[in-house]
Amino acid sequence: MPASAADGGSHAVSQALFIAELALLLVVGRLMGEAALRLGQPSVMGQLIGGLLLGPSFFGVIWPDAQHAIFPSDAAQKSMIDAVSELGILMLLLLTGMETDLQLVRRVGRAAIAAALAGVAVPFACGFALGQLLPAEYLPNPAARLVTSIFLGIALAISSIKIVAVVVREMNFMRRDLGQIIVASAILEDTIGWVTIAVAFGLAGAGKLDVWTVGRAVLGTGLFMLASFTLGRRLVFRLIRWANDNFKSDFPVITTILVIMAVMALITQLIGVNTVLGAFVAGILIGQSPILTRHIDEQLRGLIVALFMPVFFGIAGLNADLTILRSADMAALAVGLIVIASIGKFLGAFLGGTIGGLSRAESLALGCAMNARGSTEVIVASLGLSTGLLTQNLFTLIVTMAIVTTMAMPPMLRWSLKRLPLRKKERQRLEREELDAKGFVSNLERLLLAIDDSPNGKFAARLAGVIAGADGKPTTVLDLTRKTKDNERAARHKGAAKREKAKERGANPDGAEVEDAVKSAAETAASAEPDRDNKGRPVKPDVITRTALDTEAVAGEARKGYDLLVVGIANTRDAHGGFSKDLSLLTQGFDGPLVVVDSGRRNLASHRHGRILIPVTGTEVSRRGVEIGLNLARATDAQVTALYVTRATSNNSRHIPSRWRVTRRNELAVLRDIAALAERYEVALRSTTRADMAPDQAILHEAARGYDLVVLGVSRRAGDVLFFGNTAAAVLERSPTSNLFVAS
């Protein structure tokens, strides 16, 4: 009993000490990270310096007894905080992978590839040569000098995506041509680095270097990467969507992501390479998921940044002992390492930029940017220390090099980027991307389509395909086709052949026609996309078939998270000219943006809507209508007219001239904005104004001049009956055209 009580007391003390260590790392890491940001440095460097302050380098020198008491060298106690740090490595690599945009590499092409290859090869050669020349006492295992040399080469060659991206974004260069090349080069270097590190760990784990060991590590890594970016990509997408759509408990997507990361990390461990590669690749696949990216960022990033980052970098600082620099030999070696790493990286990136066709000034900026090792270097060094590829002294030297190069990079990059002018073509691209960044359609992630087999439904299916377009937005279709007892048997026989054909190609037999309509429209929209190098995944809608119009279906699907609902059913209007009860019930369960298709007196089953009228007011809801209309016009080569209505002014006003000038300025500003959008979508736009008329009268008057379709941005009003205001009600009741209502 006394022994048991003693064990219990010791366990309680151990737990209390672990919590104290955790709290201290979080507080100091947060404070030092904040201080670093205020000084223009990355916050992770502040967290690393916080660990140095708590470790033997500073706290251990000032008050060694207290430092040893809080951070004892006892293996059991140390393993508790180290476990959090090890998990932090996987979480950080997951986040790094999520921030890795491989599409960016494809877009910038030759310059990024050349810069990355040269930027890796030259410093790798320098690091490898350093490992071969180091005295044996600096090596953890002189017999395995080759593996340590390879690891040192990787450590000098790798750059930090996070640090590079932060500084480039801070300089407003993220979308500049050179900024994209810099970030894409860092992405490629990081990817090459982690794959090479995985192979190096495989060699180190085997304990020997032969053809079988090298072949197994390289082949295993290659097969894993191939499987991940083919079958693995689709599987990850489906798992994320399935978890989001079927679980009702809190944060199911986060659990799914963590399980995916763990499984892929275990797979890489089983094939003989390190878990870091699995976590990194899992992050890339998750970051490319076509849905829930904002959801993931908000929930997962906070956990990693608030907990795992300060703990991991704090532990890395604790493991580094800068007191070794008191030795002249170690200080000289540290300076030499920093010089070799900086020159090698700068020369490699500069040479790669020159080969890739960049100017001397651009290559200079690229060389300055790539010299930041930052958090990535610290992760690499920590892995090398934990796997026995680095000694404690070498680990400290590499951490010192990471701190110095990272802190030197921001001012150097700022200086070099300020010297680069903005070209005309680049300015035009930036203006286009700025429109996309604040646009409505470009920021949609997932669409829900509720339709039947009416002309309204068929047009809505094509419209959803147009909106999904080149970005490959995931689309779910609720086929609400009515089937009465009289025609159910006939419809079943009529559709038998079509279902058999659909089964042969693996499609949903009941929704084959709907799926084809959406896909065809999406392909048309993709081919009309001006930026064809930036096309996304092909649209393959999920079709959910209902045997009757089910008002609960939309509400049930809406809970899964959609950005837009497109509705096209036969029974759109009631006997009084307003929206029908069926339409009101369908849309009640969806709180987000909404598009309602109304064929009016036209046949929307036709693919032609040669003339489109879009009323504009300058409001956000009006702008959303403009974007939907322009997307449709681009896919169908339609003519578009933007109608701006100026309300009547009071004759009693003594300030009519000044009011007229304000109104005119507002009108010109709105029409310039719409013209910029039309130019972005490569649609010819005609604009017209109606003065001193009520909005509904102006729209109806213009619509009567031979238009096929009116696209109206509206605001949804509260109530049991779907209502978009008096103007929309008048257009619905009296317009001679077909109508699209785009509601906020």
C-alpha positions in Angstrom: 0.0 0.0 0.0 2.7 2.5 0.8 4.4 1.7 -2.5 1.2 2.0 -4.4 0.5 5.4 -2.7 4.0 6.5 -3.6 3.5 5.5 -7.3 0.2 7.4 -7.3 1.8 10.5 -5.9 4.6 10.3 -8.4 2.1 10.0 -11.2 0.2 13.0 -10.0 3.5 15.1 -9.9 4.4 13.9 -13.3 1.0 14.9 -14.7 1.2 18.3 -13.0 4.7 18.8 -14.4 3.5 17.9 -17.9 0.7 20.5 -17.7 3.1 23.1 -16.4 5.5 22.4 -19.3 2.7 22.6 -21.8 1.3 25.9 -20.3 4.8 27.5 -20.2 5.5 26.6 -23.8 2.2 28.0 -24.9 2.5 31.2 -23.0 6.1 31.9 -23.9 5.6 30.8 -27.5 2.6 33.1 -27.9 4.4 36.1 -26.4 7.5 35.6 -28.4 5.6 34.9 -31.6 3.6 38.2 -31.1 6.9 40.0 -30.5 8.4 38.5 -33.7 5.4 39.6 -35.8 5.6 43.2 -34.4 9.3 43.2 -35.5 8.4 42.1 -39.0 9.5 38.5 -38.5 7.5 35.2 -38.8 5.8 34.2 -35.6 7.3 30.6 -35.7 10.7 32.1 -35.3 9.5 33.8 -32.1 8.2 30.4 -30.9 11.5 28.8 -31.6 13.3 31.6 -29.8 10.9 31.1 -26.9 12.1 27.5 -26.7 15.7 28.7 -26.8 15.0 31.0 -23.9 13.4 28.2 -21.8 16.2 25.7 -22.6 19.8 25.3 -21.6 20.9 28.2 -23.9 19.4 30.9 -21.6 17.2 29.8 -18.7 19.6 26.9 -18.0 22.5 29.4 -17.8 20.7 31.9 -15.5 19.0 29.4 -13.2 20.0 25.8 -14.0 18.3 24.2 -11.0 14.9 25.6 -11.9 15.3 24.8 -15.6 16.1 21.1 -14.8 13.2 21.0 -12.3 10.7 22.2 -14.9 12.2 20.3 -17.9 13.9 17.3 -16.3 16.0 14.9 -18.4 14.0 11.9 -16.9 13.1 9.7 -19.9 9.5 8.9 -18.8 8.8 12.6 -18.0 10.4 13.8 -21.2 8.4 11.3 -23.3 5.1 13.0 -22.4 5.9 16.4 -23.9 7.8 14.7 -26.7 4.7 12.8 -27.7 2.8 16.1 -28.2 5.8 17.3 -30.2 5.9 14.2 -32.4 2.2 14.5 -33.1 2.8 18.2 -33.8 5.3 17.3 -36.6 2.5 15.3 -38.4 0.0 18.0 -37.9 2.4 20.7 -39.2 3.1 18.6 -42.3 -0.6 18.1 -42.7 -1.0 21.9 -42.7 2.0 22.4 -45.0 0.5 20.0 -47.5 -2.9 21.7 -47.3 -1.2 25.0 -48.2 0.7 23.4 -51.1 -0.9 24.4 -54.4 0.5 22.1 -57.1 -1.8 23.8 -59.7 0.2 26.9 -59.2 3.4 25.0 -60.3 1.6 24.0 -63.5 0.5 27.6 -64.2 3.9 29.3 -63.8 5.7 26.4 -65.6 9.3 26.6 -66.8 10.7 29.3 -64.5 9.5 27.6 -61.3 10.7 24.2 -62.3 14.1 25.4 -63.3 14.4 27.5 -60.1 13.4 24.6 -57.9 15.7 22.0 -59.6 18.7 24.3 -59.5 17.7 25.6 -56.1 17.8 22.1 -54.7 20.8 20.7 -56.6 23.4 23.4 -55.8 22.8 23.6 -52.0 22.3 19.8 -51.8 25.8 19.4 -53.4 27.2 21.9 -50.9 25.6 20.1 -47.9 26.6 16.7 -49.2 30.2 17.8 -49.6 30.1 19.3 -46.1 29.0 16.0 -44.7 31.8 14.2 -46.4 34.4 16.6 -45.1 33.2 16.8 -41.5 35.5 15.3 -38.8 34.3 12.0 -37.5 33.6 13.4 -34.0 30.8 15.5 -35.4 28.9 12.5 -36.9 26.5 10.3 -35.0 27.8 7.2 -36.8 31.0 7.6 -38.8 30.3 4.3 -40.6 27.0 5.8 -42.0 28.6 9.0 -43.2 26.9 8.7 -46.6 23.4 8.8 -45.1 24.3 11.7 -42.8 25.8 13.6 -45.8 22.6 13.0 -47.8 20.6 14.3 -44.9 22.8 17.4 -44.6 22.4 18.1 -48.3 18.6 18.0 -47.9 18.7 20.2 -44.8 20.6 22.9 -46.8 18.5 22.5 -49.9 15.0 22.8 -48.4 13.1 26.1 -48.1 10.1 27.0 -46.0 6.8 27.4 -48.0 5.2 29.0 -45.0 7.9 31.7 -44.4 8.2 32.4 -48.2 4.4 32.7 -48.7 4.0 34.9 -45.6 6.6 37.5 -46.7 5.4 37.4 -50.4 1.8 37.9 -49.3 2.8 40.7 -47.0 4.5 42.5 -49.9 1.3 42.1 -52.0 3.3 40.0 -54.4 1.3 36.7 -54.0 -0.5 37.2 -57.3 2.3 38.9 -59.1 4.1 36.8 -61.7 7.3 36.7 -59.8 5.5 36.1 -56.5 3.8 33.0 -58.0 7.1 31.7 -59.3 8.7 32.2 -55.9 5.9 30.3 -54.1 5.7 27.6 -56.8 9.5 27.1 -56.5 9.2 26.8 -52.7 6.4 24.3 -53.2 8.4 22.1 -55.6 11.5 22.3 -53.4 9.5 21.3 -50.3 7.9 18.4 -52.2 11.2 17.2 -53.5 12.7 17.6 -50.1 10.1 15.6 -48.2 10.2 12.8 -50.8 14.0 12.7 -50.5 13.9 12.8 -46.7 11.5 9.8 -46.7 14.0 7.9 -48.9 16.9 8.9 -46.6 15.0 7.7 -43.5 14.4 4.4 -45.3 18.1 4.1 -45.9 18.8 5.0 -42.3 16.3 2.5 -41.0 17.8 -0.3 -43.0 21.2 0.4 -41.4 23.0 -0.3 -44.7 23.3 1.1 -48.2 22.8 -1.4 -51.0 20.9 -1.7 -54.3 18.0 -3.5 -52.6 17.7 -0.9 -49.8 17.8 2.1 -52.2 15.5 0.4 -54.7 12.9 -0.5 -52.0 12.9 3.0 -50.6 12.7 4.7 -54.1 10.2 2.2 -55.5 8.0 2.3 -52.4 7.9 6.1 -52.4 7.1 6.2 -56.1 4.2 3.7 -55.8 2.8 5.5 -52.8 2.9 8.9 -54.6 1.3 7.3 -57.8 -1.5 5.7 -55.8 -2.1 8.8 -53.7 -2.6 11.2 -56.6 -4.8 8.8 -58.6 -7.0 6.5 -56.5 -6.1 8.2 -53.2 -7.3 11.6 -54.4 -10.8 10.3 -55.3 -11.0 8.3 -52.1 -10.1 11.3 -49.9 -12.7 13.5 -51.7 -15.4 10.9 -51.2 -14.5 10.3 -47.5 -14.7 14.0 -46.7 -18.0 14.4 -48.5 -19.4 11.2 -47.0 -18.5 12.3 -43.4 -19.9 15.8 -43.9 -23.2 14.5 -45.4 -23.9 11.5 -43.1 -22.7 12.3 -39.6 -24.8 14.5 -37.3 -22.2 14.8 -34.5 -19.9 17.8 -34.2 -16.8 18.2 -36.4 -17.0 14.9 -38.3 -14.8 16.3 -41.1 -12.0 17.0 -38.7 -12.0 13.5 -37.4 -12.0 12.2 -41.0 -9.0 14.3 -41.9 -7.0 13.2 -38.9 -7.8 9.5 -39.6 -6.8 10.0 -43.3 -3.5 11.6 -42.1 -2.9 8.7 -39.6 -3.6 6.0 -42.2 -1.4 7.5 -44.8 1.4 8.1 -42.3 1.2 4.4 -41.3 1.3 3.3 -44.9 4.5 5.2 -45.5 6.0 3.7 -42.4 5.1 0.2 -43.5 6.7 0.6 -47.0 9.9 1.6 -45.3 9.9 5.4 -45.4 9.0 7.9 -42.7 5.5 8.9 -41.6 6.2 12.5 -42.5 5.7 11.8 -46.2 2.3 10.3 -45.5 1.2 13.3 -43.5 2.5 15.7 -46.1 0.8 14.0 -49.0 -2.5 13.6 -47.0 -2.4 17.4 -46.5 -2.0 18.0 -50.3 -5.0 15.7 -51.1 -7.2 17.3 -48.4 -6.3 20.8 -49.5 -7.4 19.9 -53.0 -10.8 18.7 -51.8 -13.5 20.5 -53.9 -15.7 21.2 -50.8 -15.3 22.4 -47.3 -12.0 24.3 -47.7 -13.2 27.2 -45.5 -14.7 24.8 -43.1 -11.4 22.9 -42.7 -9.4 26.1 -42.4 -11.5 27.5 -39.6 -11.6 24.4 -37.5 -8.3 22.6 -38.1 -5.9 25.5 -38.6 -6.8 26.9 -35.2 -6.0 23.7 -33.4 -2.6 23.4 -35.1 -1.6 27.0 -34.8 -2.7 27.4 -31.2 -1.5 24.2 -29.7 0.9 22.1 -31.8 3.0 24.8 -33.4 4.2 26.6 -30.2 4.8 23.2 -28.5 6.8 21.7 -31.3 8.9 24.8 -32.0 9.3 25.3 -28.3 10.6 21.8 -27.9 13.0 22.3 -30.8 14.4 25.3 -29.0 14.7 23.4 -25.8 16.7 20.7 -27.6 19.2 23.2 -29.0 22.0 24.3 -26.7 23.6 27.5 -28.0 26.3 27.4 -25.2 28.3 25.1 -27.6 29.0 28.3 -29.6 31.4 29.4 -26.8 33.8 27.0 -28.4 35.8 28.7 -31.2 35.6 25.6 -33.4 31.8 25.3 -33.1 31.3 29.0 -33.6 33.5 28.8 -36.8 31.6 25.8 -38.0 28.2 27.6 -37.4 29.4 30.6 -39.4 30.7 28.3 -42.1 27.4 26.4 -42.2 25.4 29.6 -42.5 27.7 30.9 -45.3 27.6 27.7 -47.2 23.9 27.3 -46.9 23.2 30.9 -47.9 25.6 31.0 -50.9 24.5 27.6 -52.1 20.8 28.4 -52.0 21.2 31.9 -53.5 23.4 30.7 -56.4 21.1 27.7 -57.1 17.9 29.9 -57.2 19.6 32.7 -59.1 21.0 30.2 -61.7 17.6 28.4 -62.0 15.8 31.7 -62.4 18.2 32.8 -65.2 17.7 29.4 -67.0 14.0 29.8 -66.6 14.0 33.1 -68.4 13.8 35.6 -65.6 15.6 38.9 -65.6 18.6 39.6 -63.4 16.5 41.6 -60.9 13.9 38.8 -60.8 16.5 36.1 -60.3 18.1 38.2 -57.5 14.7 38.4 -55.7 14.2 34.7 -56.2 17.6 33.9 -54.7 16.8 36.2 -51.7 13.4 34.5 -51.1 14.6 30.9 -51.3 17.1 31.3 -48.5 14.5 31.2 -45.8 14.5 27.7 -44.1 12.2 28.6 -41.2 9.9 26.1 -39.7 10.6 23.5 -42.4 14.3 23.4 -41.5 13.5 23.0 -37.8 11.2 20.0 -38.6 13.8 18.4 -40.7 16.5 18.9 -38.0 14.2 17.5 -35.3 13.5 14.4 -37.4 17.2 14.0 -38.0 17.9 14.2 -34.3 15.2 11.8 -33.3 16.2 9.2 -35.9 20.0 9.4 -35.1 21.1 11.0 -38.3 22.3 14.1 -36.5 24.2 14.7 -33.3 23.0 17.2 -30.7 25.7 19.6 -31.8 24.8 19.3 -35.5 21.1 19.8 -34.6 22.0 23.0 -32.7 24.0 24.3 -35.6 21.2 23.6 -38.1 18.7 25.3 -35.9 21.0 28.3 -35.6 21.4 28.4 -39.4 17.6 28.3 -39.8 17.1 31.2 -37.4 19.7 33.4 -39.0 18.7 32.7 -42.7 15.0 33.1 -41.9 15.4 36.4 -40.1 17.7 37.8 -42.8 15.3 36.8 -45.6 12.3 39.3 -45.1 14.4 42.5 -45.3 16.4 41.2 -48.3 13.3 40.1 -50.2 11.5 43.4 -49.5 14.5 45.3 -50.8 14.6 43.2 -54.0 10.9 43.2 -54.7 10.6 47.0 -54.5 12.8 47.3 -57.5 10.5 45.3 -59.8 8.0 47.3 -62.0 4.4 46.1 -62.8 4.0 45.1 -66.5 0.8 45.9 -68.4 -0.1 42.3 -69.0 0.5 41.4 -65.4 -1.7 44.4 -64.3 -4.5 43.1 -66.4 -4.3 39.6 -64.9 -4.2 41.1 -61.4 -7.3 43.1 -62.1 -9.1 40.0 -63.4 -8.1 38.0 -60.4 -9.2 40.8 -58.0 -12.6 40.6 -59.6 -12.7 36.9 -59.0 -11.6 37.2 -55.4 -14.6 39.4 -54.5 -17.0 37.6 -57.0 -20.0 35.5 -56.2 -19.8 32.6 -58.7 -16.0 32.2 -58.4 -16.3 31.7 -54.6 -19.1 29.1 -54.7 -17.9 25.6 -53.6 -20.9 23.3 -53.8 -24.2 23.5 -55.7 -27.6 21.9 -55.0 -30.0 21.6 -57.9 -33.8 20.8 -57.3 -35.6 20.1 -60.6 -38.2 18.0 -62.4 -38.5 17.1 -66.1 -40.3 20.4 -67.1 -38.8 23.0 -69.4 -37.9 25.0 -66.2 -36.1 21.9 -64.8 -34.1 21.3 -68.0 -33.0 24.9 -68.2 -32.0 24.8 -64.5 -29.9 21.7 -65.1 -28.0 23.5 -67.9 -27.7 26.6 -65.8 -26.2 24.6 -62.9 -23.7 23.1 -65.3 -22.7 26.6 -66.5 -22.2 27.8 -62.9 -20.2 24.7 -62.0 -18.2 25.3 -65.2 -14.4 25.2 -65.4 -13.9 25.1 -61.6 -15.6 21.7 -61.4 -17.8 22.7 -58.5 -19.4 19.5 -56.9 -23.1 19.4 -57.8 -25.9 17.4 -56.2 -29.1 17.0 -58.2 -32.5 16.3 -56.6 -34.6 14.9 -59.4 -38.2 15.8 -58.2 -40.0 14.5 -61.3 -43.7 13.7 -60.6 -45.0 10.2 -61.6 -48.7 9.7 -61.3 -50.4 6.2 -61.3 -51.6 6.7 -64.9 -48.2 7.3 -66.4 -46.0 5.5 -64.0 -46.0 2.2 -66.0 -45.5 4.0 -69.3 -42.6 6.0 -67.9 -41.0 2.9 -66.5 -41.1 1.1 -69.9 -40.0 4.2 -71.7 -37.0 4.6 -69.5 -35.9 1.0 -69.4 -33.6 1.2 -72.4 -32.1 4.5 -71.1 -31.4 2.9 -67.7 -29.7 -0.1 -69.2 -27.5 2.2 -71.2 -26.7 4.3 -68.2 -25.8 1.2 -66.2 -23.3 0.2 -68.8 -21.4 3.4 -68.3 -21.7 3.4 -64.6 -24.0 6.4 -64.2 -27.2 6.7 -62.1 -29.8 5.2 -64.4 -32.7 7.2 -63.0 -30.8 10.5 -63.3 -28.8 9.8 -66.5 -30.6 12.5 -68.6 -30.2 15.1 -65.8 -26.5 14.2 -65.3 -25.8 14.5 -69.0 -27.5 17.9 -69.2 -25.4 19.2 -66.3 -22.1 17.8 -67.6 -22.7 19.0 -71.1 -23.4 22.5 -69.9 -20.3 22.4 -67.6 -18.1 21.3 -70.5 -19.4 24.1 -72.7 -18.7 26.6 -69.9 -15.3 25.2 -69.4 -14.4 25.6 -73.0 -15.6 29.2 -72.9 -13.4 30.0 -69.9 -10.9 32.6 -70.9 -8.2 31.3 -68.5 -8.1 27.8 -70.0 -4.9 26.9 -68.2 -6.7 27.2 -64.9 -9.5 24.7 -65.6 -10.5 22.5 -62.7 -12.0 19.0 -62.4 -14.8 17.9 -64.7 -18.2 18.1 -63.2 -19.8 14.8 -62.3 -23.0 15.5 -60.5 -24.5 13.2 -57.8 -28.1 12.5 -58.8 -30.7 11.7 -56.1 -34.0 10.7 -57.6 -37.4 11.2 -55.9 -40.6 9.6 -57.2 -42.6 12.7 -56.2 -42.0 16.3 -55.4 -40.5 16.1 -51.9 -40.5 19.4 -50.0 -38.4 17.8 -47.2 -35.6 16.7 -49.6 -34.1 20.2 -50.0 -34.2 20.9 -46.3 -32.4 17.5 -45.7 -29.8 18.2 -48.3 -29.3 21.8 -47.2 -27.9 20.7 -43.8 -25.0 19.1 -45.6 -23.6 22.5 -46.6 -24.3 24.1 -50.0 -23.5 27.5 -51.3 -26.2 27.9 -53.9 -29.6 26.3 -54.6 -30.9 26.3 -58.2 -34.7 25.4 -58.5 -36.5 24.6 -61.7 -40.0 23.0 -61.4 -43.1 23.1 -63.6 -45.3 24.6 -61.0 -43.5 27.9 -60.5 -46.5 30.3 -60.3 -49.8 30.3 -58.5 -53.2 31.4 -59.9 -52.6 35.0 -58.8 -49.2 35.4 -60.6 -47.0 35.0 -57.6 -44.7 32.1 -56.7 -46.5 28.8 -56.1 -46.9 27.0 -52.7 -44.7 24.1 -53.9 -41.9 26.5 -54.7 -42.2 28.2 -51.4 -42.1 24.9 -49.5 -39.1 23.7 -51.5 -37.1 26.8 -50.7 -38.0 27.2 -47.0 -35.4 24.8 -45.8 -32.5 26.6 -47.6 -31.1 29.7 -46.1 -28.3 30.5 -48.6 -28.3 32.1 -52.1 -31.1 30.9 -54.4 -31.7 30.9 -58.2 -35.3 30.4 -59.3 -36.1 29.6 -63.0 -39.3 30.9 -64.5 -40.1 30.1 -68.1 -42.8 32.7 -68.3 -44.2 32.9 -71.8 -41.1 31.4 -73.4 -40.0 27.9 -74.0 -36.8 27.5 -71.9 -36.3 24.0 -73.2 -34.6 25.6 -76.1 -30.8 26.2 -75.8 -31.2 29.7 -77.2 -31.5 32.9 -75.1 -30.0 35.2 -77.7 -30.7 38.5 -75.8 -30.4 38.8 -72.1 -31.5 41.8 -70.0 -29.8 42.4 -66.6 -31.1 45.2 -64.5 -28.4 46.7 -62.3 -28.5 48.9 -59.2 -25.0 48.7 -57.7 -26.1 46.6 -54.8 -24.5 43.3 -53.9 -27.6 41.3 -54.8 -27.7 43.1 -58.2 -24.1 42.2 -58.8 -24.8 38.5 -58.1 -27.5 38.6 -60.8 -25.0 40.2 -63.2 -22.4 37.4 -62.6 -25.0 34.6 -63.2 -26.2 36.4 -66.3 -22.7 36.9 -67.7 -21.7 33.2 -67.0 -24.8 32.1 -68.9 -24.1 34.6 -71.8 -20.5 33.4 -72.1 -21.6 29.8 -72.4 -24.4 30.6 -75.0 -22.8 33.5 -76.9 -25.8 35.7 -76.0 -26.1 39.4 -76.3 -26.3 41.2 -72.9 -27.8 44.6 -72.0 -27.3 46.1 -68.6 -30.2 48.3 -67.6 -29.6 51.1 -65.0 -32.7 52.8 -63.6 -32.5 56.3 -62.2 -35.4 57.0 -59.8 -37.5 60.1 -60.2 -36.4 63.2 -58.3 -38.6 65.6 -56.4 -39.5 68.8 -58.2 -39.5 70.6 -54.9 -35.9 70.1 -54.2 -33.6 73.1 -54.3 -30.6 70.9 -54.9 -31.6 69.1 -58.1 -28.4 69.9 -60.0 -26.1 68.6 -57.2 -28.3 65.5 -56.7 -28.2 64.9 -60.4 -24.4 65.1 -60.4 -24.2 62.6 -57.5 -26.7 60.3 -59.3 -24.7 60.5 -62.5 -21.5 59.6 -60.7 -23.1 56.6 -59.1 -24.5 55.5 -62.4 -21.1 55.7 -64.1 -19.4 53.9 -61.2 -22.0 51.0 -61.4 -21.7 50.7 -65.1 -17.9 50.7 -65.0 -18.0 47.9 -62.5 -20.4 45.9 -64.7 -18.3 46.6 -67.8 -15.2 45.3 -65.9 -17.1 42.1 -65.1 -18.2 41.7 -68.7 -14.6 42.1 -69.8 -13.5 39.5 -67.3 -16.1 37.0 -68.8 -15.3 38.1 -72.4 -18.9 39.0 -73.0 -19.9 42.0 -75.2 -22.0 44.3 -73.1 -24.4 47.0 -74.0 -25.6 49.4 -71.3 -28.7 51.6 -71.2 -30.4 53.8 -68.6 -34.0 54.7 -67.8 -34.6 58.0 -66.0 -37.5 59.0 -63.8 -39.3 55.7 -64.0 -40.2 53.1 -61.4 -37.8 50.1 -61.5 -40.5 47.6 -62.5 -41.9 49.9 -65.3 -38.3 50.4 -66.6 -37.6 46.7 -66.7 -40.9 45.8 -68.3 -40.6 48.5 -70.9 -37.1 47.4 -71.9 -37.9 43.7 -71.8 -40.7 44.3 -74.3 -38.1 45.2 -76.9 -37.3 41.6 -77.9 -35.4 40.1 -75.0 -35.5 36.4 -74.3 -34.4 36.4 -70.7 -34.4 38.8 -67.7 -31.8 38.0 -65.0 -32.8 39.9 -61.8 -30.8 40.1 -58.6 -33.2 40.3 -55.7 -33.4 40.1 -51.9 -35.5 37.4 -50.2 -38.2 38.6 -47.9 -39.2 36.9 -44.6 -42.5 34.9 -44.6 -44.0 31.6 -45.4 -44.6 32.5 -49.1 -41.5 33.1 -51.3 -41.4 36.8 -52.1 -38.6 38.9 -53.6 -40.2 42.4 -53.3 -42.6 44.4 -55.5 -40.3 44.9 -58.4 -39.7 41.1 -58.8 -43.4 40.4 -58.3 -44.2 42.8 -61.2 -41.6 41.2 -63.4 -42.9 37.7 -62.6 -46.5 38.7 -63.3 -46.1 40.9 -66.4 -42.8 40.2 -68.1 -43.0 38.9 -71.7 -39.7 37.0 -71.2 -38.4 34.1 -69.3 -36.9 35.1 -65.9 -34.1 34.1 -63.6 -34.3 35.4 -60.0 -31.0 35.4 -58.2 -31.8 35.9 -54.5 -29.5 36.5 -51.6 
